[in-house]
Amino acid sequence: MKYWHYLIREKGKSKKGPSNMIAALFICLSCLTLINPTAADTLVPAGSIWKYLDNGSNQGTAWKEMIFDETGWKSGAAQLGYGDGDETTVVSYGGNASSKYITTYFRKSFTIADASLYQALTLDLLYDDGAVVYLNGTEAARVNLPDGTISYNTLASVGDEFTWYTKALNTSLLVAGTNVLAVEMHQAVANSSDLSFDLELTAASINELSIVGVADQQVHQDIVSFTVNSAAGYDYTATLNGSAIATDVTIVLDQPDFYELYVHRRQQSSGIEESVLIHFTVMDSARGSPSGGCRPGRLIR
């Protein structure tokens, strides 16, 4: 796998504040443009109904497997959590505000007819403070939690407020028929003021224009990576802020800025063309939203 870095930013920035997130989102919304987008299949939409367990118990490892007895688990629509006032479903943290439950568990089943149709799978996760995501019993993503074994009382690495996290997942994790997502959310401290959880899972089929890692209107904290996936039988043109980029490589952006990604492809056999224009923002968590407009940068091998 090849990696390109785009305007390497200074490391060691702190986490964001909610007000900065709102400011950057407002700016990004103002530059929304889409040209003939090809929609991926949304396997699990944001705002879905989840089964959850919010009693502070130690669930061990069986809870994340495909076959599991969910008797006693509650059900509610995302966003799930507490403390921010924007939750659709409020979960319990126990009876002591100074010693809240460290871990809350979530499960959701979804069905697909043919897993082999998909060449790209993208996870978008809203988490606060840390999370591990399992797909059909296999760990698919871990964010803001230490390496190694995770237990019900493992603390998140740092407090991370209301953050969306995007990751490209391996499509081999999908199976035909019933699939199961299982997520454990962890607090960084026992007296944490809030908890937030939501998730979206999307998949792109072989014939769809596939861009994994970024989407229009998105705001990313400090760093983001994305890939423009190519398919046989098409000619591609891709640019980032006016500079040509390659397909099928991972582009890593860690310079706070407003970005414009343009992808165009033409089917060789039919001449049919389609294109997409995506605006997104990389925000410096210590300083808030970037200043200035979308300005071209230098691609560094």
BALOBA-1460 file (C-alpha; in Angstrom, 3 decimals):
// residues 301
<rec num="1" residu="m" x="0.000" y="0.000" z="0.000"/>
<rec num="2" residu="k" x="1.285" y="3.464" z="-0.944"/>
<rec num="3" residu="y" x="0.869" y="6.492" z="1.297"/>
<rec num="4" residu="w" x="1.039" y="10.165" z="0.331"/>
<rec num="5" residu="h" x="1.161" y="12.954" z="2.882"/>
<rec num="6" residu="y" x="-0.337" y="16.339" z="2.136"/>
<rec num="7" residu="l" x="1.208" y="19.337" z="3.947"/>
<rec num="8" residu="i" x="2.414" y="17.684" z="7.155"/>
<rec num="9" residu="r" x="1.087" y="19.556" z="10.168"/>
<rec num="10" residu="e" x="2.753" y="20.197" z="13.491"/>
<rec num="11" residu="k" x="2.139" y="17.302" z="15.860"/>
<rec num="12" residu="g" x="1.048" y="17.320" z="19.478"/>
<rec num="13" residu="k" x="-2.205" y="19.269" z="19.220"/>
<rec num="14" residu="s" x="-4.790" y="18.854" z="21.938"/>
<rec num="15" residu="k" x="-8.365" y="17.626" z="21.492"/>
<rec num="16" residu="k" x="-11.123" y="19.874" z="20.297"/>
<rec num="17" residu="g" x="-13.843" y="21.756" z="22.095"/>
<rec num="18" residu="p" x="-17.477" y="21.471" z="21.011"/>
<rec num="19" residu="s" x="-17.695" y="25.146" z="20.017"/>
<rec num="20" residu="n" x="-14.865" y="24.690" z="17.499"/>
<rec num="21" residu="m" x="-16.651" y="21.701" z="16.010"/>
<rec num="22" residu="i" x="-19.792" y="23.759" z="15.460"/>
<rec num="23" residu="a" x="-17.860" y="26.635" z="13.895"/>
<rec num="24" residu="a" x="-16.028" y="24.368" z="11.469"/>
<rec num="25" residu="l" x="-19.227" y="22.522" z="10.581"/>
<rec num="26" residu="f" x="-20.955" y="25.822" z="9.751"/>
<rec num="27" residu="i" x="-18.105" y="26.795" z="7.452"/>
<rec num="28" residu="c" x="-18.078" y="23.400" z="5.750"/>
<rec num="29" residu="l" x="-21.839" y="23.419" z="5.197"/>
<rec num="30" residu="s" x="-21.498" y="26.716" z="3.379"/>
<rec num="31" residu="c" x="-19.354" y="25.156" z="0.644"/>
<rec num="32" residu="l" x="-21.570" y="22.129" z="-0.077"/>
<rec num="33" residu="t" x="-21.562" y="21.076" z="-3.745"/>
<rec num="34" residu="l" x="-22.349" y="17.692" z="-5.279"/>
<rec num="35" residu="i" x="-22.221" y="16.739" z="-8.960"/>
<rec num="36" residu="n" x="-24.011" y="13.522" z="-9.931"/>
<rec num="37" residu="p" x="-22.995" y="11.606" z="-6.782"/>
<rec num="38" residu="t" x="-23.227" y="7.828" z="-6.799"/>
<rec num="39" residu="a" x="-24.759" y="6.750" z="-3.499"/>
<rec num="40" residu="a" x="-23.351" y="3.788" z="-1.635"/>
<rec num="41" residu="d" x="-25.602" y="1.301" z="0.113"/>
<rec num="42" residu="t" x="-26.264" y="2.341" z="3.695"/>
<rec num="43" residu="l" x="-26.204" y="-0.918" z="5.608"/>
<rec num="44" residu="v" x="-26.752" y="0.743" z="9.002"/>
<rec num="45" residu="p" x="-27.916" y="4.382" z="8.912"/>
<rec num="46" residu="a" x="-27.119" y="6.912" z="11.594"/>
<rec num="47" residu="g" x="-30.004" y="7.182" z="14.035"/>
<rec num="48" residu="s" x="-30.749" y="3.457" z="13.902"/>
<rec num="49" residu="i" x="-32.346" y="1.505" z="16.722"/>
<rec num="50" residu="w" x="-29.829" y="-0.409" z="18.842"/>
<rec num="51" residu="k" x="-30.005" y="-2.924" z="21.648"/>
<rec num="52" residu="y" x="-27.988" y="-1.690" z="24.616"/>
<rec num="53" residu="l" x="-26.957" y="-2.680" z="28.124"/>
<rec num="54" residu="d" x="-26.381" y="0.130" z="30.614"/>
<rec num="55" residu="n" x="-26.128" y="-1.596" z="33.992"/>
<rec num="56" residu="g" x="-22.356" y="-1.441" z="34.567"/>
<rec num="57" residu="s" x="-21.959" y="-5.229" z="34.385"/>
<rec num="58" residu="n" x="-18.941" y="-7.158" z="33.150"/>
<rec num="59" residu="q" x="-20.085" y="-8.799" z="29.919"/>
<rec num="60" residu="g" x="-16.818" y="-10.577" z="29.243"/>
<rec num="61" residu="t" x="-16.432" y="-11.457" z="25.531"/>
<rec num="62" residu="a" x="-19.549" y="-13.426" z="24.561"/>
<rec num="63" residu="w" x="-21.657" y="-10.273" z="24.104"/>
<rec num="64" residu="k" x="-19.836" y="-9.321" z="20.875"/>
<rec num="65" residu="e" x="-20.415" y="-12.619" z="19.068"/>
<rec num="66" residu="m" x="-22.992" y="-13.135" z="16.330"/>
<rec num="67" residu="i" x="-25.006" y="-15.580" z="18.421"/>
<rec num="68" residu="f" x="-25.857" y="-14.032" z="21.778"/>
<rec num="69" residu="d" x="-28.930" y="-13.911" z="24.013"/>
<rec num="70" residu="e" x="-29.963" y="-10.256" z="24.269"/>
<rec num="71" residu="t" x="-32.638" y="-10.930" z="26.891"/>
<rec num="72" residu="g" x="-32.634" y="-8.053" z="29.366"/>
<rec num="73" residu="w" x="-31.052" y="-5.593" z="26.933"/>
<rec num="74" residu="k" x="-32.950" y="-2.368" z="26.269"/>
<rec num="75" residu="s" x="-33.704" y="-0.889" z="22.862"/>
<rec num="76" residu="g" x="-33.469" y="2.695" z="21.638"/>
<rec num="77" residu="a" x="-32.660" y="4.925" z="18.689"/>
<rec num="78" residu="a" x="-29.343" y="6.718" z="18.279"/>
<rec num="79" residu="q" x="-27.984" y="9.117" z="19.216"/>
<rec num="80" residu="l" x="-27.687" y="7.252" z="22.520"/>
<rec num="81" residu="g" x="-25.941" y="8.661" z="25.576"/>
<rec num="82" residu="y" x="-26.366" y="11.232" z="28.300"/>
<rec num="83" residu="g" x="-25.220" y="14.637" z="29.453"/>
<rec num="84" residu="d" x="-25.338" y="16.724" z="26.256"/>
<rec num="85" residu="g" x="-29.088" y="17.206" z="25.882"/>
<rec num="86" residu="d" x="-29.133" y="16.096" z="22.209"/>
<rec num="87" residu="e" x="-29.694" y="12.383" z="22.804"/>
<rec num="88" residu="t" x="-32.607" y="10.556" z="21.211"/>
<rec num="89" residu="t" x="-32.231" y="7.812" z="23.812"/>
<rec num="90" residu="v" x="-30.818" y="8.561" z="27.261"/>
<rec num="91" residu="v" x="-28.877" y="5.679" z="28.798"/>
<rec num="92" residu="s" x="-28.158" y="5.153" z="32.477"/>
<rec num="93" residu="y" x="-24.824" y="5.802" z="34.166"/>
<rec num="94" residu="g" x="-25.874" y="4.354" z="37.519"/>
<rec num="95" residu="g" x="-26.861" y="5.962" z="40.781"/>
<rec num="96" residu="n" x="-23.632" y="7.799" z="41.574"/>
<rec num="97" residu="a" x="-22.617" y="10.771" z="39.416"/>
<rec num="98" residu="s" x="-19.098" y="10.569" z="40.831"/>
<rec num="99" residu="s" x="-18.712" y="6.892" z="39.953"/>
<rec num="100" residu="k" x="-20.511" y="6.281" z="36.655"/>
<rec num="101" residu="y" x="-20.449" y="3.075" z="34.667"/>
<rec num="102" residu="i" x="-17.246" y="2.934" z="32.640"/>
<rec num="103" residu="t" x="-18.617" y="0.774" z="29.819"/>
<rec num="104" residu="t" x="-21.925" y="0.692" z="27.953"/>
<rec num="105" residu="y" x="-22.620" y="-2.039" z="25.389"/>
<rec num="106" residu="f" x="-24.484" y="-1.810" z="22.067"/>
<rec num="107" residu="r" x="-25.555" y="-4.415" z="19.482"/>
<rec num="108" residu="k" x="-27.318" y="-4.266" z="16.115"/>
<rec num="109" residu="s" x="-28.142" y="-6.832" z="13.431"/>
<rec num="110" residu="f" x="-28.508" y="-6.092" z="9.722"/>
<rec num="111" residu="t" x="-28.975" y="-8.258" z="6.653"/>
<rec num="112" residu="i" x="-27.335" y="-8.256" z="3.222"/>
<rec num="113" residu="a" x="-28.091" y="-10.620" z="0.373"/>
<rec num="114" residu="d" x="-24.637" y="-10.962" z="-1.211"/>
<rec num="115" residu="a" x="-21.490" y="-9.788" z="0.588"/>
<rec num="116" residu="s" x="-19.343" y="-10.416" z="-2.490"/>
<rec num="117" residu="l" x="-20.932" y="-7.446" z="-4.275"/>
<rec num="118" residu="y" x="-19.075" y="-4.938" z="-2.116"/>
<rec num="119" residu="q" x="-15.536" y="-3.692" z="-2.660"/>
<rec num="120" residu="a" x="-15.531" y="-0.910" z="-0.047"/>
<rec num="121" residu="l" x="-16.912" y="-0.704" z="3.481"/>
<rec num="122" residu="t" x="-16.882" y="2.501" z="5.526"/>
<rec num="123" residu="l" x="-17.531" y="2.992" z="9.237"/>
<rec num="124" residu="d" x="-18.579" y="6.378" z="10.613"/>
<rec num="125" residu="l" x="-18.640" y="6.326" z="14.418"/>
<rec num="126" residu="l" x="-19.723" y="8.997" z="16.879"/>
<rec num="127" residu="y" x="-17.937" y="8.252" z="20.143"/>
<rec num="128" residu="d" x="-17.309" y="9.836" z="23.524"/>
<rec num="129" residu="d" x="-14.813" y="8.957" z="25.025"/>
<rec num="130" residu="g" x="-13.485" y="5.692" z="23.534"/>
<rec num="131" residu="a" x="-14.855" y="2.705" z="21.623"/>
<rec num="132" residu="v" x="-14.194" y="-0.724" z="20.170"/>
<rec num="133" residu="v" x="-16.317" y="-1.852" z="17.221"/>
<rec num="134" residu="y" x="-16.760" y="-5.527" z="16.329"/>
<rec num="135" residu="l" x="-18.303" y="-6.850" z="13.130"/>
<rec num="136" residu="n" x="-19.483" y="-10.462" z="13.289"/>
<rec num="137" residu="g" x="-17.317" y="-11.062" z="16.349"/>
<rec num="138" residu="t" x="-14.087" y="-9.649" z="14.893"/>
<rec num="139" residu="e" x="-12.604" y="-6.362" z="16.040"/>
<rec num="140" residu="a" x="-13.002" y="-3.878" z="13.188"/>
<rec num="141" residu="a" x="-12.034" y="-0.571" z="14.817"/>
<rec num="142" residu="r" x="-10.599" y="0.733" z="18.062"/>
<rec num="143" residu="v" x="-10.385" y="4.421" z="18.899"/>
<rec num="144" residu="n" x="-9.046" y="6.198" z="21.983"/>
<rec num="145" residu="l" x="-8.467" y="2.974" z="23.912"/>
<rec num="146" residu="p" x="-5.172" y="1.226" z="24.752"/>
<rec num="147" residu="d" x="-3.814" y="-1.779" z="22.892"/>
<rec num="148" residu="g" x="-4.278" y="-5.214" z="24.327"/>
<rec num="149" residu="t" x="-7.186" y="-6.787" z="26.175"/>
<rec num="150" residu="i" x="-10.133" y="-4.497" z="26.920"/>
<rec num="151" residu="s" x="-12.215" y="-5.184" z="30.027"/>
<rec num="152" residu="y" x="-15.427" y="-3.617" z="31.319"/>
<rec num="153" residu="n" x="-13.457" y="-1.222" z="33.547"/>
<rec num="154" residu="t" x="-10.807" y="-0.165" z="30.987"/>
<rec num="155" residu="l" x="-10.666" y="3.617" z="30.802"/>
<rec num="156" residu="a" x="-10.487" y="5.498" z="27.501"/>
<rec num="157" residu="s" x="-7.080" y="7.036" z="26.855"/>
<rec num="158" residu="v" x="-8.268" y="10.657" z="27.095"/>
<rec num="159" residu="g" x="-11.549" y="12.520" z="27.246"/>
<rec num="160" residu="d" x="-12.664" y="13.043" z="23.650"/>
<rec num="161" residu="e" x="-15.827" y="15.059" z="23.262"/>
<rec num="162" residu="f" x="-18.443" y="14.320" z="20.580"/>
<rec num="163" residu="t" x="-16.079" y="13.097" z="17.862"/>
<rec num="164" residu="w" x="-16.940" y="11.426" z="14.541"/>
<rec num="165" residu="y" x="-14.398" y="8.834" z="13.453"/>
<rec num="166" residu="t" x="-14.192" y="7.387" z="9.928"/>
<rec num="167" residu="k" x="-12.432" y="4.175" z="8.980"/>
<rec num="168" residu="a" x="-12.353" y="1.931" z="5.912"/>
<rec num="169" residu="l" x="-13.112" y="-1.645" z="6.962"/>
<rec num="170" residu="n" x="-12.253" y="-4.921" z="5.264"/>
<rec num="171" residu="t" x="-15.240" y="-6.170" z="3.279"/>
<rec num="172" residu="s" x="-14.254" y="-9.745" z="4.165"/>
<rec num="173" residu="l" x="-15.852" y="-9.101" z="7.571"/>
<rec num="174" residu="l" x="-19.290" y="-9.123" z="5.927"/>
<rec num="175" residu="v" x="-21.292" y="-12.309" z="5.426"/>
<rec num="176" residu="a" x="-24.361" y="-13.087" z="3.347"/>
<rec num="177" residu="g" x="-27.450" y="-13.037" z="5.543"/>
<rec num="178" residu="t" x="-27.433" y="-11.682" z="9.088"/>
<rec num="179" residu="n" x="-24.506" y="-9.555" z="10.262"/>
<rec num="180" residu="v" x="-23.966" y="-8.206" z="13.763"/>
<rec num="181" residu="l" x="-22.308" y="-4.970" z="14.888"/>
<rec num="182" residu="a" x="-21.261" y="-4.816" z="18.548"/>
<rec num="183" residu="v" x="-19.810" y="-1.695" z="20.143"/>
<rec num="184" residu="e" x="-18.451" y="-1.016" z="23.611"/>
<rec num="185" residu="m" x="-18.226" y="2.634" z="24.663"/>
<rec num="186" residu="h" x="-15.784" y="3.545" z="27.438"/>
<rec num="187" residu="q" x="-15.474" y="6.643" z="29.596"/>
<rec num="188" residu="a" x="-12.108" y="8.245" z="30.328"/>
<rec num="189" residu="v" x="-13.000" y="9.027" z="33.962"/>
<rec num="190" residu="a" x="-15.663" y="7.751" z="36.341"/>
<rec num="191" residu="n" x="-17.204" y="11.205" z="36.776"/>
<rec num="192" residu="s" x="-17.421" y="11.994" z="33.055"/>
<rec num="193" residu="s" x="-20.137" y="14.510" z="32.260"/>
<rec num="194" residu="d" x="-21.445" y="12.835" z="29.113"/>
<rec num="195" residu="l" x="-21.547" y="9.870" z="26.756"/>
<rec num="196" residu="s" x="-22.371" y="9.891" z="23.024"/>
<rec num="197" residu="f" x="-22.864" y="7.067" z="20.529"/>
<rec num="198" residu="d" x="-24.094" y="6.775" z="16.953"/>
<rec num="199" residu="l" x="-22.864" y="4.775" z="13.973"/>
<rec num="200" residu="e" x="-23.285" y="4.538" z="10.224"/>
<rec num="201" residu="l" x="-22.016" y="1.714" z="8.032"/>
<rec num="202" residu="t" x="-21.971" y="2.102" z="4.246"/>
<rec num="203" residu="a" x="-20.769" y="-0.152" z="1.440"/>
<rec num="204" residu="a" x="-19.927" y="0.526" z="-2.198"/>
<rec num="205" residu="s" x="-20.472" y="-2.099" z="-4.858"/>
<rec num="206" residu="i" x="-18.022" y="-3.015" z="-7.573"/>
<rec num="207" residu="n" x="-19.636" y="-0.745" z="-10.149"/>
<rec num="208" residu="e" x="-20.048" y="2.326" z="-7.939"/>
<rec num="209" residu="l" x="-17.736" y="5.294" z="-7.787"/>
<rec num="210" residu="s" x="-16.027" y="4.592" z="-4.475"/>
<rec num="211" residu="i" x="-14.356" y="7.162" z="-2.224"/>
<rec num="212" residu="v" x="-13.539" y="5.793" z="1.219"/>
<rec num="213" residu="g" x="-12.703" y="7.969" z="4.219"/>
<rec num="214" residu="v" x="-14.265" y="11.350" z="3.379"/>
<rec num="215" residu="a" x="-17.704" y="12.613" z="2.420"/>
<rec num="216" residu="d" x="-19.222" y="15.969" z="1.621"/>
<rec num="217" residu="q" x="-19.764" y="18.307" z="4.616"/>
<rec num="218" residu="q" x="-17.555" y="16.272" z="6.930"/>
<rec num="219" residu="v" x="-15.294" y="17.894" z="9.533"/>
<rec num="220" residu="h" x="-12.251" y="15.901" z="10.673"/>
<rec num="221" residu="q" x="-10.069" y="16.469" z="13.714"/>
<rec num="222" residu="d" x="-6.343" y="17.019" z="12.995"/>
<rec num="223" residu="i" x="-5.917" y="14.212" z="10.449"/>
<rec num="224" residu="v" x="-7.910" y="12.210" z="7.903"/>
<rec num="225" residu="s" x="-7.073" y="9.601" z="5.290"/>
<rec num="226" residu="f" x="-9.004" y="8.632" z="2.190"/>
<rec num="227" residu="t" x="-8.748" y="6.509" z="-0.948"/>
<rec num="228" residu="v" x="-10.307" y="6.899" z="-4.371"/>
<rec num="229" residu="n" x="-10.903" y="3.311" z="-5.466"/>
<rec num="230" residu="s" x="-10.806" y="2.524" z="-9.168"/>
<rec num="231" residu="a" x="-12.732" y="-0.149" z="-11.037"/>
<rec num="232" residu="a" x="-11.761" y="-1.992" z="-14.201"/>
<rec num="233" residu="g" x="-13.122" y="-0.565" z="-17.428"/>
<rec num="234" residu="y" x="-13.060" y="3.089" z="-16.362"/>
<rec num="235" residu="d" x="-10.734" y="6.046" z="-16.955"/>
<rec num="236" residu="y" x="-10.296" y="8.220" z="-13.854"/>
<rec num="237" residu="t" x="-9.322" y="11.812" z="-13.126"/>
<rec num="238" residu="a" x="-8.931" y="12.895" z="-9.487"/>
<rec num="239" residu="t" x="-7.747" y="16.200" z="-8.021"/>
<rec num="240" residu="l" x="-7.376" y="17.568" z="-4.512"/>
<rec num="241" residu="n" x="-7.472" y="21.369" z="-4.292"/>
<rec num="242" residu="g" x="-6.602" y="21.443" z="-7.990"/>
<rec num="243" residu="s" x="-3.608" y="19.084" z="-7.783"/>
<rec num="244" residu="a" x="-3.787" y="15.679" z="-9.450"/>
<rec num="245" residu="i" x="-3.849" y="12.665" z="-7.129"/>
<rec num="246" residu="a" x="-3.656" y="8.957" z="-7.853"/>
<rec num="247" residu="t" x="-6.372" y="6.386" z="-7.395"/>
<rec num="248" residu="d" x="-5.947" y="3.279" z="-5.241"/>
<rec num="249" residu="v" x="-3.491" y="4.926" z="-2.837"/>
<rec num="250" residu="t" x="-4.154" y="6.230" z="0.668"/>
<rec num="251" residu="i" x="-3.947" y="10.016" z="0.917"/>
<rec num="252" residu="v" x="-3.194" y="11.298" z="4.425"/>
<rec num="253" residu="l" x="-4.086" y="14.918" z="5.226"/>
<rec num="254" residu="d" x="-2.860" y="16.472" z="8.451"/>
<rec num="255" residu="q" x="-2.782" y="20.159" z="7.503"/>
<rec num="256" residu="p" x="-5.773" y="22.125" z="8.869"/>
<rec num="257" residu="d" x="-7.553" y="23.511" z="5.811"/>
<rec num="258" residu="f" x="-10.648" y="23.404" z="3.637"/>
<rec num="259" residu="y" x="-10.339" y="20.718" z="0.968"/>
<rec num="260" residu="e" x="-12.015" y="20.136" z="-2.379"/>
<rec num="261" residu="l" x="-11.847" y="16.637" z="-3.835"/>
<rec num="262" residu="y" x="-12.997" y="16.144" z="-7.435"/>
<rec num="263" residu="v" x="-13.291" y="12.696" z="-9.004"/>
<rec num="264" residu="h" x="-14.426" y="12.002" z="-12.558"/>
<rec num="265" residu="r" x="-14.603" y="8.718" z="-14.404"/>
<rec num="266" residu="r" x="-15.616" y="7.582" z="-17.891"/>
<rec num="267" residu="q" x="-16.705" y="4.066" z="-18.743"/>
<rec num="268" residu="q" x="-14.569" y="2.891" z="-21.630"/>
<rec num="269" residu="s" x="-17.215" y="0.698" z="-23.255"/>
<rec num="270" residu="s" x="-20.208" y="3.057" z="-23.155"/>
<rec num="271" residu="g" x="-18.639" y="6.508" z="-22.734"/>
<rec num="272" residu="i" x="-20.940" y="7.174" z="-19.747"/>
<rec num="273" residu="e" x="-19.395" y="9.735" z="-17.408"/>
<rec num="274" residu="e" x="-19.986" y="10.542" z="-13.748"/>
<rec num="275" residu="s" x="-18.297" y="12.847" z="-11.298"/>
<rec num="276" residu="v" x="-18.439" y="13.964" z="-7.690"/>
<rec num="277" residu="l" x="-17.215" y="17.105" z="-5.952"/>
<rec num="278" residu="i" x="-16.651" y="16.828" z="-2.202"/>
<rec num="279" residu="h" x="-15.836" y="19.612" z="0.244"/>
<rec num="280" residu="f" x="-14.508" y="18.692" z="3.677"/>
<rec num="281" residu="t" x="-12.503" y="20.291" z="6.462"/>
<rec num="282" residu="v" x="-9.521" y="19.236" z="8.554"/>
<rec num="283" residu="m" x="-9.641" y="21.229" z="11.786"/>
<rec num="284" residu="d" x="-6.841" y="21.990" z="14.226"/>
<rec num="285" residu="s" x="-8.307" y="20.787" z="17.529"/>
<rec num="286" residu="a" x="-6.202" y="23.264" z="19.514"/>
<rec num="287" residu="r" x="-6.994" y="26.341" z="17.445"/>
<rec num="288" residu="g" x="-10.403" y="25.674" z="15.956"/>
<rec num="289" residu="s" x="-11.391" y="25.956" z="12.307"/>
<rec num="290" residu="p" x="-8.764" y="26.823" z="9.664"/>
<rec num="291" residu="s" x="-8.632" y="30.262" z="8.130"/>
<rec num="292" residu="g" x="-8.699" y="31.182" z="4.476"/>
<rec num="293" residu="g" x="-10.170" y="29.268" z="1.565"/>
<rec num="294" residu="c" x="-9.352" y="26.041" z="-0.206"/>
<rec num="295" residu="r" x="-5.755" y="26.504" z="-1.182"/>
<rec num="296" residu="p" x="-3.626" y="24.014" z="-3.119"/>
<rec num="297" residu="g" x="-0.886" y="22.226" z="-1.273"/>
<rec num="298" residu="r" x="2.171" y="20.175" z="-2.117"/>
<rec num="299" residu="l" x="2.016" y="16.391" z="-2.365"/>
<rec num="300" residu="i" x="4.961" y="14.722" z="-0.663"/>
<rec num="301" residu="r" x="5.965" y="11.124" z="-1.256"/>
